[in-house]
Amino acid sequence: MGYCSGLTNLFKMVLLKFFQNGLQIFALLLMTQAQWLNWAIYKLSPSKLGYVQFALYGLMVFTYLFANVTPPGSPVTALFEPKINSQYMKRKDGMPRYCGKCLQYKADRTHHCSRCNSCVLRMDHHCLWFRNCIGFRNHKLFYLVCLYLTLYALTTVYSTFMAITKHFTAANGTISALYLIFWGSLFAFAFGLSIVMVAFTIYHTYLLLQNLTTLESMNSSWSKYAKSTQPFNVGLYNNWCQVMGSAPWFWFIPIRNSMGNGTVYPINPNALPYISTSEEKSETSHKKIPLPISYREDEWASDEEEYAMKSRRWNPHLGQFEWLDDIV
C-alpha cells in the first residue's frame, strides 16, 4: 500500500508541475514541432537556410529556458540602500519610495509584482509565457527570445513557401496530401506568428531605444514626459547599451551583460522632476505604512498601553514611533 501511495503522490506532483508550467511546455512543444517539420523540408529540399533555422531553434530554446529560470532581480539581492544610492524617483514629501508589502525601500524603476509577491528591479511586465517577471536581470534574454522567434518565423514562412512552390511547379513533381497538410499548416502558423512577432519585436525595440519599460509606457504619469524630458532617456545608443551591454559583439548572444546593478541609472540632464503615481501618493498615509513585527494589538497589557499605542504610529524611514499629537 505504501508503494502505491508513493506512486500516486508522485503522479499528482508531476501533474501539478505540468499544469503549473503548462504554457512553458506548450511553447517548447510548438518550437520542437516546427523544427521537426522544417527539418523534413530541408531533407527534401536541402539548402543553407536549414542550418540557419536549426541554429535559431537551438538559441531560441536555450534562451527561453534561461530566461525562465533567471530571477529578474530585487532590491534585497542588489543590497539597495537609499542613503547610499541617490535616487531620482521619490515621493512628493521627498522621502524614498517604500513598499508596504515587501517592507523594503524601492530603487528607481522598481515596482511590486502582485503575482510574484515581491519587488522587481526595473520591472517591465509579468509574462505568463515565461512564468516569471521580466526585469533588470532577464530583460535582455526576453528581448532575444522575441528576436530569435521573429527570425525563425520569417525563415519558416520563406522555406515552406519555396518548398511547396517547388513541388507544385516541377515538371513531374507531385506532393502527397499528408505533406500538403503538414506544410500548409506550418506555413499558416508561421505566417500568423511572424506578423505578431514582427510587431511585438519592433515595439520592444522602440522601448529599448527610448529606455522605457512596458509599465512606464502604459503609466499615465510617465506619459506626461516628452522624449526630451524623459528622465532615463540618455540617447539611443546609451539606452540600447543599458540593456544589451556595452560590447556590440555580445548584443545578440544570450548572456547577462546589462549595465549597472539595477538600482541606479544615468539621468537625462533635461529631465523634469519626478511625477509621483497615485500608488506612491497613498503611501504617505499612516494606514498604509506597516507596523513593526513585534507590534500586535492582542498583546496590549492594559488600557493605558492600548491608548499609548493608538496615539502613535510607526515610521519605517526613521525606524521608530512618532506621536500623532506631535505630527499634528
C-alpha positions, 0 to 999 in steps of 0.5 A: 500500500505504501508503494502505491501511495508513493506512486500516486503522490508522485503522479499528482506532483508531476501533474501539478508541475505540468499544469503549473508550467503548462504554457512553458511546455506548450511553447517548447512543444510548438518550437520542437514541432516546427523544427521537426517539420522544417527539418523534413523540408530541408531533407527534401529540399536541402539548402543553407537556410536549414542550418540557419533555422536549426541554429535559431531553434537551438538559441531560441530554446536555450534562451527561453529556458534561461530566461525562465529560470533567471530571477529578474532581480530585487532590491534585497539581492542588489543590497539597495540602500537609499542613503547610499544610492541617490535616487531620482524617483521619490515621493512628493514629501521627498522621502524614498519610495517604500513598499508596504508589502515587501517592507523594503525601500524601492530603487528607481524603476522598481515596482511590486509584482502582485503575482510574484509577491515581491519587488522587481528591479526595473520591472517591465511586465509579468509574462505568463509565457515565461512564468516569471517577471521580466526585469533588470536581470532577464530583460535582455534574454526576453528581448532575444527570445522575441528576436530569435522567434521573429527570425525563425518565423520569417525563415519558416514562412520563406522555406515552406513557401519555396518548398511547396512552390517547388513541388507544385511547379516541377515538371513531374513533381507531385506532393502527397496530401499528408505533406500538403497538410503538414506544410500548409499548416506550418506555413499558416502558423508561421505566417500568423506568428511572424506578423505578431512577432514582427510587431511585438519585436519592433515595439520592444525595440522602440522601448529599448531605444527610448529606455522605457519599460512596458509599465512606464509606457502604459503609466499615465504619469510617465506619459506626461514626459516628452522624449526630451524630458524623459528622465532615463532617456540618455540617447539611443545608443546609451539606452540600447547599451543599458540593456544589451551591454556595452560590447556590440559583439555580445548584443545578440548572444544570450548572456547577462551583460546589462549595465549597472546593478539595477538600482541606479541609472544615468539621468537625462540632464533635461529631465523634469522632476519626478511625477509621483503615481497615485500608488506612491501618493497613498503611501504617505498615509499612516494606514498604509505604512506597516507596523513593526513585527513585534507590534500586535494589538492582542498583546496590549497589557492594559488600557493605558498601553492600548491608548499609548499605542493608538496615539502613535504610529510607526515610521519605517524611514526613521525606524521608530514611533512618532506621536500623532499629537506631535505630527499634528 
